[in-house]
Amino acid sequence: MGKDKVRVGIIGAGRIGKIHADNLLCNPHVQIVGISDLFAGPELEAWASMRGISVVTTNSTELIEHPDVDAVLICSSTDTHVPLIELAAQAGKHIFCEKPVSMDLHQTEAAVAAVQQAGVKLQIGFNRRFDHNFRQVRAHVQDGSIGEPHIIKITSRDPSPPPAEYIRVSGGIFMDMMIHDFDMARYLSGSEVEEVYAQGNVLVDPVFAEYGDVDTAIVTMNFANGAIGVIDNSRRAVYGYDQRVEVFGSMGSTAAANDHPNTVELSTATGLLRDKPLHFFLERYNEAYVQETALFIEAILKDTPVIVDGHDAVQAERIAYAARMSLQQGRPIKLREVTSVSVDSQTAVQS
């Protein structure tokens, strides 16, 4: 690693891997050494060549162990995350990994332990922490502007459901979709979740029931600081990507509304009209994706803590597992009940 430059390898050349690559290419403190993908071929080689990326390989191990690589971005499928994290940690490389780390809490904890033992940095891709609106809401909570937090409300609704082949391997709504909101609940409240109660139904598409999932869900939470939270998710909001948060406290409230393409509102005798919210996550969180990798690089160069780390990954997954247990068992679940469990398990090991 040069004094002011981090040399990066990217594992996984799907949509998110290429987005991170293009964002990092605009960062003067980054050199992208190479990219790996199981299906790397002429198309990826042409894409990489246009961007000055010299190494293109199907072998992620080769990229991790490359002597010119200081840090890796793991953007491959979830089932590859843990072995890649452990391999990168053993090689002394800093790691950025997309969420979730795994579908098995024990494996996630083992990966985080490997990182800690190696003394490298691990940042998790909870990109919403880097959103300009949500960061301002958190700042208001932290500086005491609203007093003690009492109620945290988070709404997250997708414009359309994912395809069946994605639903089959996603881990379910709590692991795939609401996990972002579980992390956001901890981030905005400044407190740990102690108990969750989940309710859900299939109201959008019967395909979700075929895979033991739901497409509409509400989770209520009790926090260690006494606050109460509620998250609602839907796989289909006909009016667009709905992303809102509110923290209500003893001295006021702070809230973030949806982002829109513009703030223009048309008023006529027939009513008010404005554009729908930004269409989906790539548009809504474009700047957040830029910021999360930029601050990962900054943490490496300055040797400062990353903003969202392995502990945050473990806690979000524990909440997701607890929510799934709650839905299956029809009762509130204490987080202390969740110790070692996979996403397909019906019950957790009791502590």
C-alpha positions as CSV (number, residue, x, y, z in Angstrom):
1,M,0.0,0.0,0.0
2,G,1.3,3.4,-1.0
3,K,1.2,6.3,1.4
4,D,-2.0,7.7,0.0
5,K,-3.3,4.8,-2.1
6,V,-5.1,1.5,-1.4
7,R,-4.7,-1.3,-4.0
8,V,-8.0,-3.2,-4.3
9,G,-9.2,-6.5,-5.7
10,I,-12.9,-7.0,-6.3
11,I,-14.5,-10.5,-6.0
12,G,-17.8,-10.8,-7.9
13,A,-18.5,-9.0,-11.1
14,G,-22.3,-8.8,-10.8
15,R,-24.3,-5.6,-10.6
16,I,-23.1,-4.5,-7.2
17,G,-19.4,-5.4,-7.9
18,K,-19.4,-3.3,-11.0
19,I,-21.0,-0.4,-9.2
20,H,-18.4,-0.5,-6.5
21,A,-15.7,-0.7,-9.1
22,D,-16.9,2.3,-11.0
23,N,-17.2,4.3,-7.8
24,L,-13.7,3.4,-6.7
25,L,-12.3,4.3,-10.1
26,C,-13.3,7.9,-9.3
27,N,-11.4,7.8,-6.0
28,P,-7.9,9.2,-6.3
29,H,-6.8,7.1,-3.3
30,V,-7.6,3.8,-5.0
31,Q,-6.0,1.6,-7.6
32,I,-8.1,-1.4,-8.7
33,V,-5.6,-4.2,-9.3
34,G,-8.0,-6.9,-10.5
35,I,-11.5,-8.4,-10.5
36,S,-12.5,-12.1,-10.2
37,D,-15.7,-13.8,-11.1
38,L,-16.5,-17.5,-11.6
39,F,-17.9,-16.7,-15.1
40,A,-15.1,-14.3,-16.1
41,G,-14.6,-14.3,-19.9
42,P,-14.2,-12.0,-22.9
43,E,-17.1,-9.8,-21.8
44,L,-15.7,-9.1,-18.4
45,E,-12.1,-8.7,-19.8
46,A,-13.4,-6.1,-22.2
47,W,-15.2,-4.3,-19.4
48,A,-12.1,-4.4,-17.2
49,S,-9.8,-3.3,-20.0
50,M,-11.9,-0.1,-20.6
51,R,-11.3,0.8,-17.0
52,G,-7.6,0.0,-16.8
53,I,-8.1,-3.1,-14.6
54,S,-5.3,-5.4,-15.6
55,V,-6.1,-8.7,-13.7
56,V,-9.2,-10.6,-14.6
57,T,-9.5,-14.1,-13.2
58,T,-12.0,-16.9,-12.3
59,N,-9.9,-17.7,-9.2
60,S,-10.7,-15.5,-6.2
61,T,-7.9,-17.0,-4.2
62,E,-5.4,-15.8,-6.8
63,L,-6.7,-12.3,-6.4
64,I,-6.7,-12.4,-2.6
65,E,-3.2,-13.6,-2.5
66,H,-2.0,-11.2,-5.2
67,P,1.0,-9.3,-3.7
68,D,-0.2,-6.0,-5.0
69,V,-3.7,-6.2,-3.3
70,D,-4.1,-4.5,0.0
71,A,-7.9,-4.9,0.4
72,V,-10.7,-6.9,-1.2
73,L,-14.3,-6.2,-1.8
74,I,-16.4,-9.3,-1.5
75,C,-19.4,-8.9,-3.8
76,S,-20.0,-12.5,-4.7
77,S,-22.9,-14.8,-3.6
78,T,-23.7,-15.0,0.1
79,D,-22.6,-18.6,0.4
80,T,-19.0,-17.6,-0.6
81,H,-18.6,-14.8,2.0
82,V,-17.4,-16.7,5.0
83,P,-14.6,-18.7,3.3
84,L,-13.5,-15.6,1.4
85,I,-13.4,-13.4,4.5
86,E,-11.4,-16.1,6.4
87,L,-9.0,-16.4,3.4
88,A,-8.5,-12.7,3.1
89,A,-8.0,-12.3,6.8
90,Q,-5.3,-15.0,6.8
91,A,-3.6,-13.1,3.9
92,G,-3.6,-9.9,5.9
93,K,-6.0,-8.1,3.6
94,H,-8.6,-5.6,4.7
95,I,-12.2,-6.6,3.7
96,F,-15.4,-5.0,2.6
97,C,-18.2,-7.5,2.4
98,E,-21.7,-7.2,1.2
99,K,-24.6,-8.2,3.5
100,P,-25.4,-10.6,5.0
101,V,-22.1,-12.2,5.9
102,S,-23.8,-15.6,5.9
103,M,-27.1,-17.5,6.5
104,D,-25.6,-19.1,9.6
105,L,-24.9,-17.1,12.7
106,H,-22.2,-19.5,13.9
107,Q,-20.3,-19.1,10.5
108,T,-20.7,-15.3,10.7
109,E,-19.3,-15.2,14.2
110,A,-16.4,-17.5,13.1
111,A,-15.6,-15.1,10.1
112,V,-15.7,-12.1,12.4
113,A,-13.4,-13.9,14.9
114,A,-10.9,-14.6,12.1
115,V,-10.8,-10.9,11.1
116,Q,-10.2,-9.9,14.7
117,Q,-7.4,-12.4,15.1
118,A,-5.8,-11.2,11.9
119,G,-6.0,-7.6,12.9
120,V,-7.5,-6.4,9.6
121,K,-10.5,-4.2,9.0
122,L,-13.9,-5.6,8.0
123,Q,-16.7,-3.3,6.8
124,I,-20.2,-4.6,6.0
125,G,-22.2,-3.3,3.1
126,F,-25.1,-1.8,5.1
127,N,-25.1,1.2,2.7
128,R,-28.1,2.9,4.3
129,R,-25.9,4.2,7.1
130,F,-24.2,6.3,4.6
131,D,-27.4,7.9,3.2
132,H,-27.4,11.7,3.7
133,N,-30.9,11.8,5.1
134,F,-30.5,9.0,7.6
135,R,-27.1,10.3,8.8
136,Q,-28.8,13.6,9.6
137,V,-31.5,11.8,11.6
138,R,-28.9,10.0,13.6
139,A,-27.0,13.2,14.2
140,H,-30.2,14.8,15.7
141,V,-30.5,11.8,18.0
142,Q,-26.9,11.8,19.0
143,D,-26.7,15.5,19.8
144,G,-29.8,15.4,22.0
145,S,-32.0,17.5,19.8
146,I,-35.0,15.3,20.4
147,G,-34.2,14.2,23.9
148,E,-34.4,10.5,24.8
149,P,-35.6,8.3,21.9
150,H,-39.1,6.8,22.6
151,I,-40.3,5.4,19.2
152,I,-38.4,4.4,16.1
153,K,-40.4,3.9,12.9
154,I,-38.9,2.5,9.7
155,T,-40.8,1.9,6.5
156,S,-39.1,0.0,3.6
157,R,-41.2,-1.1,0.6
158,D,-39.9,-2.2,-2.7
159,P,-41.5,-1.1,-6.0
160,S,-41.8,-4.7,-7.2
161,P,-41.0,-8.2,-5.9
162,P,-37.9,-10.1,-7.0
163,P,-38.0,-13.1,-9.3
164,A,-38.7,-16.6,-8.0
165,E,-35.1,-17.8,-8.5
166,Y,-34.0,-15.0,-6.2
167,I,-36.7,-15.7,-3.6
168,R,-35.5,-19.4,-3.5
169,V,-32.0,-18.5,-2.2
170,S,-32.6,-15.1,-0.5
171,G,-33.0,-16.4,3.0
172,G,-36.4,-14.8,3.3
173,I,-37.7,-11.2,3.9
174,F,-36.1,-10.8,7.3
175,M,-32.6,-11.8,6.1
176,D,-32.7,-10.4,2.6
177,M,-34.8,-7.2,2.9
178,M,-35.5,-6.2,6.5
179,I,-32.0,-6.9,7.7
180,H,-31.1,-3.4,6.4
181,D,-33.8,-2.0,8.6
182,F,-32.7,-4.0,11.6
183,D,-29.2,-2.4,11.2
184,M,-30.9,1.0,10.7
185,A,-32.9,0.5,13.9
186,R,-29.7,0.0,15.9
187,Y,-28.0,2.8,14.1
188,L,-30.8,5.4,14.7
189,S,-31.7,4.4,18.2
190,G,-28.1,4.1,19.5
191,S,-29.3,1.0,21.4
192,E,-29.4,-2.7,21.1
193,V,-32.6,-4.6,20.2
194,E,-33.6,-6.9,23.1
195,E,-36.8,-8.4,21.9
196,V,-38.7,-8.7,18.6
197,Y,-42.3,-9.8,17.6
198,A,-42.9,-10.5,13.9
199,Q,-46.1,-10.8,11.9
200,G,-46.3,-11.5,8.2
201,N,-48.6,-12.6,5.4
202,V,-48.4,-13.4,1.7
203,L,-50.4,-10.6,0.1
204,V,-48.4,-9.8,-3.1
205,D,-47.5,-13.1,-4.8
206,P,-48.2,-16.7,-3.8
207,V,-44.7,-17.7,-5.0
208,F,-43.4,-16.5,-1.6
209,A,-45.5,-19.1,0.2
210,E,-43.9,-21.8,-2.0
211,Y,-40.6,-21.0,-0.4
212,G,-41.9,-20.6,3.1
213,D,-41.6,-16.8,3.0
214,V,-43.9,-13.8,3.3
215,D,-44.0,-10.7,1.2
216,T,-45.6,-8.3,3.8
217,A,-44.3,-8.0,7.3
218,I,-44.3,-5.9,10.5
219,V,-41.8,-6.3,13.3
220,T,-42.0,-4.6,16.6
221,M,-38.9,-4.2,18.8
222,N,-38.0,-3.4,22.4
223,F,-34.6,-1.7,22.8
224,A,-32.2,-1.8,25.8
225,N,-32.7,1.9,26.4
226,G,-36.5,1.4,26.8
227,A,-37.4,2.7,23.3
228,I,-40.0,0.9,21.2
229,G,-39.5,0.3,17.4
230,V,-41.6,-0.8,14.5
231,I,-40.5,-1.8,11.0
232,D,-42.9,-2.4,8.1
233,N,-41.9,-4.1,4.8
234,S,-43.7,-4.8,1.6
235,R,-42.3,-6.4,-1.6
236,R,-44.6,-4.2,-3.7
237,A,-45.4,-0.5,-3.4
238,V,-47.2,0.5,-6.6
239,Y,-46.1,4.1,-6.2
240,G,-42.3,3.4,-6.0
241,Y,-39.5,2.8,-3.6
242,D,-40.7,3.8,-0.2
243,Q,-37.9,4.6,2.3
244,R,-38.8,6.6,5.4
245,V,-37.7,6.8,9.0
246,E,-38.7,8.7,12.1
247,V,-37.3,8.9,15.6
248,F,-39.7,10.4,18.2
249,G,-38.3,11.5,21.5
250,S,-39.0,13.2,24.8
251,M,-38.2,16.7,23.3
252,G,-39.3,16.3,19.7
253,S,-38.9,14.1,16.6
254,T,-36.7,13.8,13.6
255,A,-37.8,12.2,10.3
256,A,-36.6,11.5,6.8
257,A,-39.0,11.4,3.9
258,N,-38.6,9.8,0.5
259,D,-36.2,11.2,-2.1
260,H,-37.8,12.3,-5.3
261,P,-36.3,13.2,-8.7
262,N,-37.3,16.8,-8.0
263,T,-39.3,18.8,-5.5
264,V,-41.7,20.3,-8.0
265,E,-45.4,20.0,-7.1
266,L,-48.2,20.7,-9.5
267,S,-51.4,22.2,-8.0
268,T,-54.6,22.4,-10.0
269,A,-58.3,22.3,-9.4
270,T,-58.3,18.5,-9.6
271,G,-55.6,18.1,-7.0
272,L,-51.8,18.0,-6.3
273,L,-49.3,16.1,-8.4
274,R,-45.6,15.3,-7.9
275,D,-43.2,12.7,-9.1
276,K,-43.0,9.2,-7.5
277,P,-40.1,8.5,-5.2
278,L,-36.8,7.5,-6.9
279,H,-37.4,4.1,-8.5
280,F,-35.3,1.6,-6.6
281,F,-32.2,1.2,-4.5
282,L,-29.6,2.0,-7.1
283,E,-31.1,5.4,-7.7
284,R,-32.2,6.1,-4.1
285,Y,-28.9,5.1,-2.5
286,N,-26.5,6.0,-5.3
287,E,-24.5,8.5,-3.2
288,A,-24.6,6.1,-0.2
289,Y,-22.8,3.5,-2.3
290,V,-20.1,6.1,-3.2
291,Q,-19.7,7.1,0.4
292,E,-19.5,3.6,2.0
293,T,-16.5,2.6,-0.2
294,A,-14.8,6.0,0.1
295,L,-15.0,5.8,3.9
296,F,-13.8,2.2,3.9
297,I,-10.7,3.4,2.0
298,E,-10.3,6.4,4.3
299,A,-10.4,4.0,7.4
300,I,-7.6,2.0,5.9
301,L,-5.4,5.0,5.1
302,K,-6.0,6.7,8.4
303,D,-6.1,3.4,10.4
304,T,-9.4,4.4,12.0
305,P,-12.4,2.2,12.8
306,V,-14.9,1.4,10.0
307,I,-18.4,2.8,10.4
308,V,-20.2,-0.6,10.2
309,D,-18.2,-3.6,11.3
310,G,-18.4,-7.4,12.0
311,H,-20.3,-6.8,15.3
312,D,-23.0,-4.9,13.4
313,A,-23.2,-7.8,11.0
314,V,-23.7,-10.3,13.8
315,Q,-26.3,-8.2,15.6
316,A,-28.4,-7.6,12.4
317,E,-28.4,-11.3,11.6
318,R,-29.4,-12.2,15.2
319,I,-32.4,-9.9,14.9
320,A,-33.3,-11.4,11.5
321,Y,-33.2,-14.9,13.0
322,A,-35.2,-13.8,16.0
323,A,-37.8,-12.3,13.7
324,R,-38.1,-15.5,11.7
325,M,-38.5,-17.5,14.9
326,S,-41.1,-15.1,16.1
327,L,-43.1,-15.5,12.9
328,Q,-42.9,-19.3,13.0
329,Q,-43.7,-19.6,16.7
330,G,-46.2,-16.8,17.0
331,R,-44.5,-15.2,20.1
332,P,-42.1,-12.5,21.0
333,I,-38.4,-13.6,20.9
334,K,-35.7,-12.4,23.2
335,L,-32.4,-11.8,21.4
336,R,-30.6,-13.7,24.1
337,E,-32.5,-16.8,22.9
338,V,-30.6,-16.6,19.6
339,T,-27.1,-18.0,19.9
340,S,-26.3,-20.4,17.0
341,V,-28.8,-20.9,14.2
342,S,-29.0,-21.1,10.4
343,V,-31.6,-19.3,8.4
344,D,-33.4,-22.6,7.6
345,S,-33.6,-23.7,11.3
346,Q,-37.0,-23.8,12.9
347,T,-35.6,-23.1,16.4
348,A,-32.5,-21.6,18.0
349,V,-30.2,-22.9,20.7
350,Q,-31.5,-21.6,24.0
351,S,-28.9,-19.9,26.1
